[in-house]
Amino acid sequence: MRNDLDRDAVQAALSTRWLGRAYRHVASTGSTNDDLRAWADAPAGAVLLAEYQSAGRGRLGRRWEAPPGSSLLFSALFRPNWPVEQASWLTMIAGLAVVGAIRRTARPDRPLDARLKWPNDVMLVADGQPRKTAGVLLDTSLGGDGALERAIVGIGLNVNLPAEALPDAPTPPTSLLAATGRGQDRLALLAAILGELERLYEAADAGRSPRAAWNVELLTLGQSVTVSPAGGGQPLRGVAETTTEEGYLLVRDGEGFLHTVTAGDVTLRGAPDVDNPAAGR
Ligand code: BTN
């Protein structure tokens, strides 16, 4: 089990051409997304990884917390020059990369059931119960032409946290250790994630949308959901039907109206009751 994520170890383990080839490893920082933004001459593909974050950021202004050395906490820099509507492709490919890496690496003899929950959660499903093991945080900035000049993709993956160290979170959490009972090789996981991410980024950069693959992995689709709006307000209940090319979620309410959800917390309430369409209300 390899736990050392220093420069030399990571460079030797990587299969990538450009992603992670510029690499910084720090023992402790506030947030890797913020540090990567402050890394002035960082080239596209730069990766910054921390063993501990004192101010790790999650979506919707939440905190992301993990004990030192327990997790993968890192950020990767892209310079996509894509239309801004495609920003969500980065969240999609990051989630897909983590799912693929977990399946291939964490327990190869009996792959974990890793899936995605809209919009940015990586879940492990055990005994029918999905639990969150990773999250993706996307920070973008636009150039003068309105295109995406810089995108920082932050990934937090709960790796070797024992069950009792899992943080309190709105979505029930887990870790790869808690799910498998095995200590995990963080280096192999990091190399697998970056390898997948480079491949998926190149496909997206060539204009191939990751949405179809994302939809396949989204356990949200086809489920009865409750969407709590980001800023508070009336929750929406309905059935999550599909996503849009911008990555929004389309939810049909009990009266048949289709709602476009751009942000918010989604609680899964299970597959809809086919005998009782109003059950999704
Ligand atoms: C979420 O699920 O809300 C997103 C969590 C993202 C956490 C990662 S950890 C590395 C990077 N740096 C941060 O401050 N946040 C992201």
Boltz pocket constraint, residues with backbone or C-beta under 6 A from the ligand:
constraints:
  - pocket:
      binder: B
      contacts: [[A, 30], [A, 31], [A, 32], [A, 33], [A, 34], [A, 53], [A, 55], [A, 56], [A, 57], [A, 58], [A, 59], [A, 60], [A, 62], [A, 64], [A, 72], [A, 73], [A, 74], [A, 75], [A, 120], [A, 121], [A, 134], [A, 135], [A, 136], [A, 137], [A, 154], [A, 155], [A, 156], [A, 157]]
      max_distance: 6.0
